[in-house]
Amino acid sequence: MAVRACWKGSYEQALKTLVKRKAAGKPVKPAEREEKPDNVISLMDALRQSLKGKASAKPSPHSSARRATKRPVKRAHRSAARARKAG
């Protein structure tokens, strides 16, 4: 609550100063806004960076070994009912 009171007091003080300057006919400059860092990233740039990393990487010895020991695919069996039906 103390932070809010401090902020409220500084805001009121700045507002009173602004009103007094306007009432006296002095020029009033708008407060300059702080530039906030831009957190938006380009997804295309991020994708390109990730692809660059993958292309330059050497294939691991485990991946080639896995391909060599891959089991053959089993063929689908025909059902027994089909063999009995042919007759």
PDB file of N, CA, C and O in Angstrom:
ATOM      1  N   MET A   1       0.823  -1.184   0.000  1.00  0.00           N
ATOM      2  CA  MET A   1       0.000   0.000   0.000  1.00  0.00           C
ATOM      3  C   MET A   1       0.869   1.250   0.000  1.00  0.00           C
ATOM      4  O   MET A   1       0.470   2.282  -0.539  1.00  0.00           O
ATOM      5  N   ALA A   2       2.050   1.165   0.598  1.00  0.00           N
ATOM      6  CA  ALA A   2       2.941   2.320   0.674  1.00  0.00           C
ATOM      7  C   ALA A   2       3.420   2.739  -0.713  1.00  0.00           C
ATOM      8  O   ALA A   2       3.595   3.928  -0.981  1.00  0.00           O
ATOM      9  N   VAL A   3       3.632   1.761  -1.594  1.00  0.00           N
ATOM     10  CA  VAL A   3       4.081   2.076  -2.951  1.00  0.00           C
ATOM     11  C   VAL A   3       2.991   2.852  -3.693  1.00  0.00           C
ATOM     12  O   VAL A   3       3.280   3.805  -4.417  1.00  0.00           O
ATOM     13  N   ARG A   4       1.764   2.442  -3.510  1.00  0.00           N
ATOM     14  CA  ARG A   4       0.655   3.117  -4.174  1.00  0.00           C
ATOM     15  C   ARG A   4       0.540   4.556  -3.680  1.00  0.00           C
ATOM     16  O   ARG A   4       0.316   5.465  -4.479  1.00  0.00           O
ATOM     17  N   ALA A   5       0.689   4.772  -2.389  1.00  0.00           N
ATOM     18  CA  ALA A   5       0.612   6.117  -1.830  1.00  0.00           C
ATOM     19  C   ALA A   5       1.747   6.978  -2.358  1.00  0.00           C
ATOM     20  O   ALA A   5       1.549   8.155  -2.657  1.00  0.00           O
ATOM     21  N   CYS A   6       2.931   6.398  -2.473  1.00  0.00           N
ATOM     22  CA  CYS A   6       4.089   7.136  -2.996  1.00  0.00           C
ATOM     23  C   CYS A   6       3.842   7.510  -4.455  1.00  0.00           C
ATOM     24  O   CYS A   6       4.110   8.641  -4.860  1.00  0.00           O
ATOM     25  N   TRP A   7       3.329   6.560  -5.249  1.00  0.00           N
ATOM     26  CA  TRP A   7       3.051   6.827  -6.655  1.00  0.00           C
ATOM     27  C   TRP A   7       1.958   7.881  -6.780  1.00  0.00           C
ATOM     28  O   TRP A   7       2.055   8.800  -7.593  1.00  0.00           O
ATOM     29  N   LYS A   8       0.929   7.737  -5.972  1.00  0.00           N
ATOM     30  CA  LYS A   8      -0.187   8.678  -6.018  1.00  0.00           C
ATOM     31  C   LYS A   8       0.294  10.080  -5.665  1.00  0.00           C
ATOM     32  O   LYS A   8      -0.123  11.052  -6.294  1.00  0.00           O
ATOM     33  N   GLY A   9       1.158  10.194  -4.675  1.00  0.00           N
ATOM     34  CA  GLY A   9       1.681  11.497  -4.270  1.00  0.00           C
ATOM     35  C   GLY A   9       2.531  12.124  -5.362  1.00  0.00           C
ATOM     36  O   GLY A   9       2.425  13.325  -5.610  1.00  0.00           O
ATOM     37  N   SER A  10       3.373  11.336  -6.018  1.00  0.00           N
ATOM     38  CA  SER A  10       4.218  11.880  -7.088  1.00  0.00           C
ATOM     39  C   SER A  10       3.369  12.255  -8.304  1.00  0.00           C
ATOM     40  O   SER A  10       3.670  13.232  -8.990  1.00  0.00           O
ATOM     41  N   TYR A  11       2.322  11.493  -8.573  1.00  0.00           N
ATOM     42  CA  TYR A  11       1.431  11.803  -9.687  1.00  0.00           C
ATOM     43  C   TYR A  11       0.688  13.111  -9.420  1.00  0.00           C
ATOM     44  O   TYR A  11       0.591  13.974 -10.293  1.00  0.00           O
ATOM     45  N   GLU A  12       0.171  13.242  -8.213  1.00  0.00           N
ATOM     46  CA  GLU A  12      -0.552  14.470  -7.869  1.00  0.00           C
ATOM     47  C   GLU A  12       0.365  15.681  -7.953  1.00  0.00           C
ATOM     48  O   GLU A  12      -0.039  16.736  -8.441  1.00  0.00           O
ATOM     49  N   GLN A  13       1.594  15.535  -7.481  1.00  0.00           N
ATOM     50  CA  GLN A  13       2.561  16.633  -7.529  1.00  0.00           C
ATOM     51  C   GLN A  13       2.847  17.033  -8.979  1.00  0.00           C
ATOM     52  O   GLN A  13       2.870  18.221  -9.299  1.00  0.00           O
ATOM     53  N   ALA A  14       3.063  16.058  -9.845  1.00  0.00           N
ATOM     54  CA  ALA A  14       3.333  16.348 -11.251  1.00  0.00           C
ATOM     55  C   ALA A  14       2.124  16.995 -11.909  1.00  0.00           C
ATOM     56  O   ALA A  14       2.280  17.897 -12.732  1.00  0.00           O
ATOM     57  N   LEU A  15       0.937  16.556 -11.563  1.00  0.00           N
ATOM     58  CA  LEU A  15      -0.283  17.124 -12.128  1.00  0.00           C
ATOM     59  C   LEU A  15      -0.468  18.570 -11.687  1.00  0.00           C
ATOM     60  O   LEU A  15      -0.839  19.424 -12.492  1.00  0.00           O
ATOM     61  N   LYS A  16      -0.214  18.844 -10.421  1.00  0.00           N
ATOM     62  CA  LYS A  16      -0.332  20.219  -9.916  1.00  0.00           C
ATOM     63  C   LYS A  16       0.671  21.135 -10.617  1.00  0.00           C
ATOM     64  O   LYS A  16       0.337  22.263 -10.979  1.00  0.00           O
ATOM     65  N   THR A  17       1.884  20.657 -10.807  1.00  0.00           N
ATOM     66  CA  THR A  17       2.915  21.447 -11.499  1.00  0.00           C
ATOM     67  C   THR A  17       2.484  21.737 -12.926  1.00  0.00           C
ATOM     68  O   THR A  17       2.656  22.856 -13.410  1.00  0.00           O
ATOM     69  N   LEU A  18       1.934  20.762 -13.591  1.00  0.00           N
ATOM     70  CA  LEU A  18       1.474  20.926 -14.970  1.00  0.00           C
ATOM     71  C   LEU A  18       0.359  21.962 -15.046  1.00  0.00           C
ATOM     72  O   LEU A  18       0.365  22.812 -15.936  1.00  0.00           O
ATOM     73  N   VAL A  19      -0.591  21.900 -14.130  1.00  0.00           N
ATOM     74  CA  VAL A  19      -1.717  22.845 -14.130  1.00  0.00           C
ATOM     75  C   VAL A  19      -1.206  24.267 -13.879  1.00  0.00           C
ATOM     76  O   VAL A  19      -1.664  25.213 -14.519  1.00  0.00           O
ATOM     77  N   LYS A  20      -0.266  24.416 -12.954  1.00  0.00           N
ATOM     78  CA  LYS A  20       0.285  25.741 -12.660  1.00  0.00           C
ATOM     79  C   LYS A  20       1.017  26.311 -13.866  1.00  0.00           C
ATOM     80  O   LYS A  20       0.896  27.501 -14.156  1.00  0.00           O
ATOM     81  N   ARG A  21       1.783  25.469 -14.581  1.00  0.00           N
ATOM     82  CA  ARG A  21       2.504  25.934 -15.767  1.00  0.00           C
ATOM     83  C   ARG A  21       1.520  26.375 -16.853  1.00  0.00           C
ATOM     84  O   ARG A  21       1.735  27.396 -17.506  1.00  0.00           O
ATOM     85  N   LYS A  22       0.456  25.617 -17.045  1.00  0.00           N
ATOM     86  CA  LYS A  22      -0.550  25.972 -18.051  1.00  0.00           C
ATOM     87  C   LYS A  22      -1.257  27.262 -17.670  1.00  0.00           C
ATOM     88  O   LYS A  22      -1.503  28.116 -18.522  1.00  0.00           O
ATOM     89  N   ALA A  23      -1.583  27.403 -16.391  1.00  0.00           N
ATOM     90  CA  ALA A  23      -2.282  28.599 -15.920  1.00  0.00           C
ATOM     91  C   ALA A  23      -1.404  29.839 -16.081  1.00  0.00           C
ATOM     92  O   ALA A  23      -1.918  30.932 -16.317  1.00  0.00           O
ATOM     93  N   ALA A  24      -0.091  29.681 -15.955  1.00  0.00           N
ATOM     94  CA  ALA A  24       0.827  30.806 -16.097  1.00  0.00           C
ATOM     95  C   ALA A  24       1.103  31.118 -17.568  1.00  0.00           C
ATOM     96  O   ALA A  24       1.747  32.124 -17.867  1.00  0.00           O
ATOM     97  N   GLY A  25       0.628  30.273 -18.498  1.00  0.00           N
ATOM     98  CA  GLY A  25       0.823  30.511 -19.924  1.00  0.00           C
ATOM     99  C   GLY A  25       2.165  30.006 -20.430  1.00  0.00           C
ATOM    100  O   GLY A  25       2.554  30.328 -21.553  1.00  0.00           O
ATOM    101  N   LYS A  26       2.869  29.237 -19.646  1.00  0.00           N
ATOM    102  CA  LYS A  26       4.160  28.684 -20.074  1.00  0.00           C
ATOM    103  C   LYS A  26       3.914  27.468 -20.965  1.00  0.00           C
ATOM    104  O   LYS A  26       2.905  26.779 -20.814  1.00  0.00           O
ATOM    105  N   PRO A  27       4.840  27.204 -21.898  1.00  0.00           N
ATOM    106  CA  PRO A  27       4.659  26.025 -22.767  1.00  0.00           C
ATOM    107  C   PRO A  27       4.819  24.732 -21.961  1.00  0.00           C
ATOM    108  O   PRO A  27       5.648  24.625 -21.058  1.00  0.00           O
ATOM    109  N   VAL A  28       4.005  23.782 -22.325  1.00  0.00           N
ATOM    110  CA  VAL A  28       4.017  22.497 -21.629  1.00  0.00           C
ATOM    111  C   VAL A  28       4.521  21.438 -22.612  1.00  0.00           C
ATOM    112  O   VAL A  28       3.944  21.240 -23.681  1.00  0.00           O
ATOM    113  N   LYS A  29       5.603  20.766 -22.232  1.00  0.00           N
ATOM    114  CA  LYS A  29       6.136  19.689 -23.069  1.00  0.00           C
ATOM    115  C   LYS A  29       5.572  18.366 -22.572  1.00  0.00           C
ATOM    116  O   LYS A  29       5.553  18.104 -21.369  1.00  0.00           O
ATOM    117  N   PRO A  30       5.117  17.539 -23.496  1.00  0.00           N
ATOM    118  CA  PRO A  30       4.656  16.211 -23.051  1.00  0.00           C
ATOM    119  C   PRO A  30       5.854  15.395 -22.573  1.00  0.00           C
ATOM    120  O   PRO A  30       6.962  15.528 -23.092  1.00  0.00           O
ATOM    121  N   ALA A  31       5.615  14.566 -21.597  1.00  0.00           N
ATOM    122  CA  ALA A  31       6.684  13.726 -21.045  1.00  0.00           C
ATOM    123  C   ALA A  31       7.143  12.734 -22.099  1.00  0.00           C
ATOM    124  O   ALA A  31       6.330  12.180 -22.838  1.00  0.00           O
ATOM    125  N   GLU A  32       8.434  12.515 -22.165  1.00  0.00           N
ATOM    126  CA  GLU A  32       8.966  11.553 -23.124  1.00  0.00           C
ATOM    127  C   GLU A  32       8.712  10.144 -22.613  1.00  0.00           C
ATOM    128  O   GLU A  32       8.907   9.835 -21.437  1.00  0.00           O
ATOM    129  N   ARG A  33       8.280   9.320 -23.518  1.00  0.00           N
ATOM    130  CA  ARG A  33       7.992   7.936 -23.150  1.00  0.00           C
ATOM    131  C   ARG A  33       9.280   7.136 -23.150  1.00  0.00           C
ATOM    132  O   ARG A  33      10.167   7.340 -23.979  1.00  0.00           O
ATOM    133  N   GLU A  34       9.355   6.237 -22.214  1.00  0.00           N
ATOM    134  CA  GLU A  34      10.500   5.334 -22.166  1.00  0.00           C
ATOM    135  C   GLU A  34      10.338   4.292 -23.257  1.00  0.00           C
ATOM    136  O   GLU A  34       9.253   3.747 -23.461  1.00  0.00           O
ATOM    137  N   GLU A  35      11.422   4.028 -23.947  1.00  0.00           N
ATOM    138  CA  GLU A  35      11.370   2.987 -24.965  1.00  0.00           C
ATOM    139  C   GLU A  35      11.574   1.638 -24.286  1.00  0.00           C
ATOM    140  O   GLU A  35      12.586   1.401 -23.626  1.00  0.00           O
ATOM    141  N   LYS A  36      10.618   0.786 -24.459  1.00  0.00           N
ATOM    142  CA  LYS A  36      10.686  -0.536 -23.860  1.00  0.00           C
ATOM    143  C   LYS A  36      11.352  -1.482 -24.857  1.00  0.00           C
ATOM    144  O   LYS A  36      11.171  -1.324 -26.065  1.00  0.00           O
ATOM    145  N   PRO A  37      12.105  -2.444 -24.384  1.00  0.00           N
ATOM    146  CA  PRO A  37      12.739  -3.388 -25.301  1.00  0.00           C
ATOM    147  C   PRO A  37      11.683  -4.196 -26.039  1.00  0.00           C
ATOM    148  O   PRO A  37      10.648  -4.562 -25.481  1.00  0.00           O
ATOM    149  N   ASP A  38      11.967  -4.461 -27.289  1.00  0.00           N
ATOM    150  CA  ASP A  38      11.035  -5.207 -28.122  1.00  0.00           C
ATOM    151  C   ASP A  38      11.247  -6.696 -27.898  1.00  0.00           C
ATOM    152  O   ASP A  38      12.311  -7.228 -28.214  1.00  0.00           O
ATOM    153  N   ASN A  39      10.242  -7.369 -27.356  1.00  0.00           N
ATOM    154  CA  ASN A  39      10.345  -8.797 -27.055  1.00  0.00           C
ATOM    155  C   ASN A  39       9.845  -9.678 -28.192  1.00  0.00           C
ATOM    156  O   ASN A  39       9.854 -10.903 -28.077  1.00  0.00           O
ATOM    157  N   VAL A  40       9.410  -9.066 -29.284  1.00  0.00           N
ATOM    158  CA  VAL A  40       8.886  -9.832 -30.400  1.00  0.00           C
ATOM    159  C   VAL A  40      10.053 -10.372 -31.218  1.00  0.00           C
ATOM    160  O   VAL A  40      10.970  -9.629 -31.570  1.00  0.00           O
ATOM    161  N   ILE A  41      10.016 -11.663 -31.518  1.00  0.00           N
ATOM    162  CA  ILE A  41      11.069 -12.259 -32.325  1.00  0.00           C
ATOM    163  C   ILE A  41      10.493 -12.700 -33.661  1.00  0.00           C
ATOM    164  O   ILE A  41       9.303 -12.997 -33.767  1.00  0.00           O
ATOM    165  N   SER A  42      11.321 -12.740 -34.654  1.00  0.00           N
ATOM    166  CA  SER A  42      10.891 -13.193 -35.963  1.00  0.00           C
ATOM    167  C   SER A  42      10.942 -14.714 -35.986  1.00  0.00           C
ATOM    168  O   SER A  42      12.002 -15.305 -35.777  1.00  0.00           O
ATOM    169  N   LEU A  43       9.822 -15.338 -36.236  1.00  0.00           N
ATOM    170  CA  LEU A  43       9.775 -16.791 -36.248  1.00  0.00           C
ATOM    171  C   LEU A  43      10.559 -17.368 -37.422  1.00  0.00           C
ATOM    172  O   LEU A  43      11.165 -18.433 -37.305  1.00  0.00           O
ATOM    173  N   MET A  44      10.547 -16.662 -38.556  1.00  0.00           N
ATOM    174  CA  MET A  44      11.302 -17.144 -39.717  1.00  0.00           C
ATOM    175  C   MET A  44      12.796 -17.119 -39.425  1.00  0.00           C
ATOM    176  O   MET A  44      13.508 -18.052 -39.795  1.00  0.00           O
ATOM    177  N   ASP A  45      13.285 -16.064 -38.765  1.00  0.00           N
ATOM    178  CA  ASP A  45      14.707 -16.004 -38.419  1.00  0.00           C
ATOM    179  C   ASP A  45      15.071 -17.123 -37.449  1.00  0.00           C
ATOM    180  O   ASP A  45      16.125 -17.743 -37.585  1.00  0.00           O
ATOM    181  N   ALA A  46      14.210 -17.383 -36.478  1.00  0.00           N
ATOM    182  CA  ALA A  46      14.460 -18.454 -35.522  1.00  0.00           C
ATOM    183  C   ALA A  46      14.485 -19.813 -36.221  1.00  0.00           C
ATOM    184  O   ALA A  46      15.305 -20.668 -35.885  1.00  0.00           O
ATOM    185  N   LEU A  47      13.600 -20.014 -37.183  1.00  0.00           N
ATOM    186  CA  LEU A  47      13.563 -21.268 -37.930  1.00  0.00           C
ATOM    187  C   LEU A  47      14.834 -21.433 -38.755  1.00  0.00           C
ATOM    188  O   LEU A  47      15.423 -22.514 -38.788  1.00  0.00           O
ATOM    189  N   ARG A  48      15.253 -20.370 -39.415  1.00  0.00           N
ATOM    190  CA  ARG A  48      16.483 -20.437 -40.216  1.00  0.00           C
ATOM    191  C   ARG A  48      17.686 -20.769 -39.341  1.00  0.00           C
ATOM    192  O   ARG A  48      18.538 -21.570 -39.726  1.00  0.00           O
ATOM    193  N   GLN A  49      17.754 -20.150 -38.164  1.00  0.00           N
ATOM    194  CA  GLN A  49      18.858 -20.420 -37.248  1.00  0.00           C
ATOM    195  C   GLN A  49      18.855 -21.882 -36.819  1.00  0.00           C
ATOM    196  O   GLN A  49      19.911 -22.510 -36.748  1.00  0.00           O
ATOM    197  N   SER A  50      17.685 -22.422 -36.535  1.00  0.00           N
ATOM    198  CA  SER A  50      17.618 -23.812 -36.091  1.00  0.00           C
ATOM    199  C   SER A  50      17.994 -24.762 -37.218  1.00  0.00           C
ATOM    200  O   SER A  50      18.610 -25.800 -36.977  1.00  0.00           O
ATOM    201  N   LEU A  51      17.627 -24.412 -38.452  1.00  0.00           N
ATOM    202  CA  LEU A  51      17.978 -25.269 -39.584  1.00  0.00           C
ATOM    203  C   LEU A  51      19.464 -25.198 -39.886  1.00  0.00           C
ATOM    204  O   LEU A  51      20.057 -26.198 -40.291  1.00  0.00           O
ATOM    205  N   LYS A  52      20.073 -24.048 -39.699  1.00  0.00           N
ATOM    206  CA  LYS A  52      21.517 -23.927 -39.903  1.00  0.00           C
ATOM    207  C   LYS A  52      22.261 -24.833 -38.933  1.00  0.00           C
ATOM    208  O   LYS A  52      23.248 -25.465 -39.309  1.00  0.00           O
ATOM    209  N   GLY A  53      21.808 -24.900 -37.718  1.00  0.00           N
ATOM    210  CA  GLY A  53      22.443 -25.743 -36.718  1.00  0.00           C
ATOM    211  C   GLY A  53      22.324 -27.217 -37.060  1.00  0.00           C
ATOM    212  O   GLY A  53      23.266 -27.975 -36.829  1.00  0.00           O
ATOM    213  N   LYS A  54      21.201 -27.641 -37.601  1.00  0.00           N
ATOM    214  CA  LYS A  54      20.986 -29.051 -37.925  1.00  0.00           C
ATOM    215  C   LYS A  54      21.813 -29.458 -39.142  1.00  0.00           C
ATOM    216  O   LYS A  54      22.339 -30.571 -39.166  1.00  0.00           O
ATOM    217  N   ALA A  55      21.944 -28.607 -40.143  1.00  0.00           N
ATOM    218  CA  ALA A  55      22.652 -28.950 -41.367  1.00  0.00           C
ATOM    219  C   ALA A  55      24.139 -29.133 -41.113  1.00  0.00           C
ATOM    220  O   ALA A  55      24.767 -29.989 -41.736  1.00  0.00           O
ATOM    221  N   SER A  56      24.705 -28.358 -40.225  1.00  0.00           N
ATOM    222  CA  SER A  56      26.137 -28.436 -39.979  1.00  0.00           C
ATOM    223  C   SER A  56      26.500 -29.533 -38.986  1.00  0.00           C
ATOM    224  O   SER A  56      27.670 -29.896 -38.865  1.00  0.00           O
ATOM    225  N   ALA A  57      25.525 -30.053 -38.285  1.00  0.00           N
ATOM    226  CA  ALA A  57      25.800 -31.087 -37.282  1.00  0.00           C
ATOM    227  C   ALA A  57      26.122 -32.410 -37.972  1.00  0.00           C
ATOM    228  O   ALA A  57      25.500 -32.760 -38.974  1.00  0.00           O
ATOM    229  N   LYS A  58      27.092 -33.139 -37.433  1.00  0.00           N
ATOM    230  CA  LYS A  58      27.448 -34.437 -37.983  1.00  0.00           C
ATOM    231  C   LYS A  58      26.436 -35.473 -37.497  1.00  0.00           C
ATOM    232  O   LYS A  58      25.964 -35.391 -36.363  1.00  0.00           O
ATOM    233  N   PRO A  59      26.100 -36.443 -38.342  1.00  0.00           N
ATOM    234  CA  PRO A  59      25.171 -37.471 -37.878  1.00  0.00           C
ATOM    235  C   PRO A  59      25.828 -38.315 -36.795  1.00  0.00           C
ATOM    236  O   PRO A  59      27.018 -38.621 -36.869  1.00  0.00           O
ATOM    237  N   SER A  60      25.063 -38.678 -35.812  1.00  0.00           N
ATOM    238  CA  SER A  60      25.617 -39.452 -34.701  1.00  0.00           C
ATOM    239  C   SER A  60      25.833 -40.895 -35.145  1.00  0.00           C
ATOM    240  O   SER A  60      25.097 -41.380 -36.004  1.00  0.00           O
ATOM    241  N   PRO A  61      26.811 -41.591 -34.591  1.00  0.00           N
ATOM    242  CA  PRO A  61      27.058 -42.983 -34.978  1.00  0.00           C
ATOM    243  C   PRO A  61      25.914 -43.908 -34.587  1.00  0.00           C
ATOM    244  O   PRO A  61      25.750 -44.975 -35.179  1.00  0.00           O
ATOM    245  N   HIS A  62      25.131 -43.515 -33.609  1.00  0.00           N
ATOM    246  CA  HIS A  62      24.018 -44.358 -33.171  1.00  0.00           C
ATOM    247  C   HIS A  62      22.905 -44.396 -34.206  1.00  0.00           C
ATOM    248  O   HIS A  62      22.252 -45.427 -34.366  1.00  0.00           O
ATOM    249  N   SER A  63      22.675 -43.295 -34.911  1.00  0.00           N
ATOM    250  CA  SER A  63      21.571 -43.259 -35.865  1.00  0.00           C
ATOM    251  C   SER A  63      21.844 -44.171 -37.053  1.00  0.00           C
ATOM    252  O   SER A  63      20.919 -44.819 -37.541  1.00  0.00           O
ATOM    253  N   SER A  64      23.086 -44.244 -37.535  1.00  0.00           N
ATOM    254  CA  SER A  64      23.389 -45.120 -38.663  1.00  0.00           C
ATOM    255  C   SER A  64      23.348 -46.587 -38.230  1.00  0.00           C
ATOM    256  O   SER A  64      22.968 -47.457 -39.015  1.00  0.00           O
ATOM    257  N   ALA A  65      23.734 -46.858 -36.995  1.00  0.00           N
ATOM    258  CA  ALA A  65      23.689 -48.226 -36.493  1.00  0.00           C
ATOM    259  C   ALA A  65      22.250 -48.696 -36.347  1.00  0.00           C
ATOM    260  O   ALA A  65      21.959 -49.872 -36.569  1.00  0.00           O
ATOM    261  N   ARG A  66      21.368 -47.818 -35.986  1.00  0.00           N
ATOM    262  CA  ARG A  66      19.957 -48.188 -35.831  1.00  0.00           C
ATOM    263  C   ARG A  66      19.354 -48.560 -37.173  1.00  0.00           C
ATOM    264  O   ARG A  66      18.557 -49.495 -37.262  1.00  0.00           O
ATOM    265  N   ARG A  67      19.728 -47.839 -38.209  1.00  0.00           N
ATOM    266  CA  ARG A  67      19.167 -48.134 -39.532  1.00  0.00           C
ATOM    267  C   ARG A  67      19.625 -49.496 -40.031  1.00  0.00           C
ATOM    268  O   ARG A  67      18.850 -50.205 -40.673  1.00  0.00           O
ATOM    269  N   ALA A  68      20.863 -49.875 -39.753  1.00  0.00           N
ATOM    270  CA  ALA A  68      21.398 -51.140 -40.229  1.00  0.00           C
ATOM    271  C   ALA A  68      20.736 -52.323 -39.531  1.00  0.00           C
ATOM    272  O   ALA A  68      20.586 -53.379 -40.146  1.00  0.00           O
ATOM    273  N   THR A  69      20.344 -52.185 -38.301  1.00  0.00           N
ATOM    274  CA  THR A  69      19.763 -53.299 -37.548  1.00  0.00           C
ATOM    275  C   THR A  69      18.244 -53.272 -37.535  1.00  0.00           C
ATOM    276  O   THR A  69      17.622 -53.923 -36.696  1.00  0.00           O
ATOM    277  N   LYS A  70      17.648 -52.537 -38.440  1.00  0.00           N
ATOM    278  CA  LYS A  70      16.194 -52.442 -38.481  1.00  0.00           C
ATOM    279  C   LYS A  70      15.593 -53.779 -38.929  1.00  0.00           C
ATOM    280  O   LYS A  70      16.064 -54.385 -39.891  1.00  0.00           O
ATOM    281  N   ARG A  71      14.578 -54.222 -38.244  1.00  0.00           N
ATOM    282  CA  ARG A  71      13.944 -55.496 -38.577  1.00  0.00           C
ATOM    283  C   ARG A  71      13.075 -55.341 -39.818  1.00  0.00           C
ATOM    284  O   ARG A  71      12.545 -54.260 -40.074  1.00  0.00           O
ATOM    285  N   PRO A  72      12.925 -56.416 -40.590  1.00  0.00           N
ATOM    286  CA  PRO A  72      12.050 -56.335 -41.767  1.00  0.00           C
ATOM    287  C   PRO A  72      10.586 -56.233 -41.334  1.00  0.00           C
ATOM    288  O   PRO A  72      10.204 -56.693 -40.257  1.00  0.00           O
ATOM    289  N   VAL A  73       9.804 -55.636 -42.175  1.00  0.00           N
ATOM    290  CA  VAL A  73       8.389 -55.428 -41.883  1.00  0.00           C
ATOM    291  C   VAL A  73       7.638 -56.737 -42.073  1.00  0.00           C
ATOM    292  O   VAL A  73       7.849 -57.430 -43.068  1.00  0.00           O
ATOM    293  N   LYS A  74       6.775 -57.080 -41.142  1.00  0.00           N
ATOM    294  CA  LYS A  74       5.969 -58.300 -41.247  1.00  0.00           C
ATOM    295  C   LYS A  74       4.849 -58.084 -42.244  1.00  0.00           C
ATOM    296  O   LYS A  74       4.260 -57.005 -42.311  1.00  0.00           O
ATOM    297  N   ARG A  75       4.563 -59.107 -43.008  1.00  0.00           N
ATOM    298  CA  ARG A  75       3.464 -59.032 -43.964  1.00  0.00           C
ATOM    299  C   ARG A  75       2.158 -59.337 -43.247  1.00  0.00           C
ATOM    300  O   ARG A  75       2.132 -60.097 -42.279  1.00  0.00           O
ATOM    301  N   ALA A  76       1.101 -58.752 -43.719  1.00  0.00           N
ATOM    302  CA  ALA A  76      -0.214 -58.979 -43.119  1.00  0.00           C
ATOM    303  C   ALA A  76      -0.683 -60.394 -43.433  1.00  0.00           C
ATOM    304  O   ALA A  76      -0.517 -60.863 -44.559  1.00  0.00           O
ATOM    305  N   HIS A  77      -1.265 -61.078 -42.456  1.00  0.00           N
ATOM    306  CA  HIS A  77      -1.779 -62.430 -42.644  1.00  0.00           C
ATOM    307  C   HIS A  77      -3.234 -62.360 -43.096  1.00  0.00           C
ATOM    308  O   HIS A  77      -3.988 -61.467 -42.709  1.00  0.00           O
ATOM    309  N   ARG A  78      -3.597 -63.323 -43.918  1.00  0.00           N
ATOM    310  CA  ARG A  78      -5.003 -63.413 -44.316  1.00  0.00           C
ATOM    311  C   ARG A  78      -5.749 -64.181 -43.238  1.00  0.00           C
ATOM    312  O   ARG A  78      -5.199 -65.083 -42.605  1.00  0.00           O
ATOM    313  N   SER A  79      -6.963 -63.825 -43.044  1.00  0.00           N
ATOM    314  CA  SER A  79      -7.734 -64.472 -41.989  1.00  0.00           C
ATOM    315  C   SER A  79      -8.088 -65.918 -42.381  1.00  0.00           C
ATOM    316  O   SER A  79      -8.175 -66.235 -43.568  1.00  0.00           O
ATOM    317  N   ALA A  80      -8.286 -66.767 -41.409  1.00  0.00           N
ATOM    318  CA  ALA A  80      -8.638 -68.169 -41.640  1.00  0.00           C
ATOM    319  C   ALA A  80     -10.015 -68.266 -42.264  1.00  0.00           C
ATOM    320  O   ALA A  80     -10.292 -69.212 -43.002  1.00  0.00           O
ATOM    321  N   ALA A  81     -10.880 -67.311 -41.985  1.00  0.00           N
ATOM    322  CA  ALA A  81     -12.248 -67.357 -42.524  1.00  0.00           C
ATOM    323  C   ALA A  81     -12.216 -67.242 -44.038  1.00  0.00           C
ATOM    324  O   ALA A  81     -13.055 -67.847 -44.705  1.00  0.00           O
ATOM    325  N   ARG A  82     -11.304 -66.510 -44.593  1.00  0.00           N
ATOM    326  CA  ARG A  82     -11.216 -66.377 -46.038  1.00  0.00           C
ATOM    327  C   ARG A  82     -10.843 -67.702 -46.689  1.00  0.00           C
ATOM    328  O   ARG A  82     -11.380 -68.050 -47.741  1.00  0.00           O
ATOM    329  N   ALA A  83      -9.933 -68.439 -46.076  1.00  0.00           N
ATOM    330  CA  ALA A  83      -9.494 -69.706 -46.645  1.00  0.00           C
ATOM    331  C   ALA A  83     -10.648 -70.728 -46.631  1.00  0.00           C
ATOM    332  O   ALA A  83     -10.779 -71.522 -47.562  1.00  0.00           O
ATOM    333  N   ARG A  84     -11.470 -70.708 -45.595  1.00  0.00           N
ATOM    334  CA  ARG A  84     -12.583 -71.639 -45.506  1.00  0.00           C
ATOM    335  C   ARG A  84     -13.691 -71.281 -46.477  1.00  0.00           C
ATOM    336  O   ARG A  84     -14.399 -72.158 -46.973  1.00  0.00           O
ATOM    337  N   LYS A  85     -13.840 -70.007 -46.746  1.00  0.00           N
ATOM    338  CA  LYS A  85     -14.940 -69.565 -47.578  1.00  0.00           C
ATOM    339  C   LYS A  85     -14.758 -69.969 -49.051  1.00  0.00           C
ATOM    340  O   LYS A  85     -15.733 -70.204 -49.765  1.00  0.00           O
ATOM    341  N   ALA A  86     -13.515 -70.044 -49.485  1.00  0.00           N
ATOM    342  CA  ALA A  86     -13.264 -70.375 -50.898  1.00  0.00           C
ATOM    343  C   ALA A  86     -13.640 -71.828 -51.149  1.00  0.00           C
ATOM    344  O   ALA A  86     -12.871 -72.722 -50.796  1.00  0.00           O
ATOM    345  N   GLY A  87     -14.711 -72.072 -51.702  1.00  0.00           N
ATOM    346  CA  GLY A  87     -15.051 -73.461 -51.870  1.00  0.00           C
ATOM    347  C   GLY A  87     -16.141 -73.777 -52.742  1.00  0.00           C
ATOM    348  O   GLY A  87     -16.470 -74.950 -52.918  1.00  0.00           O
TER     349      GLY A  87
END
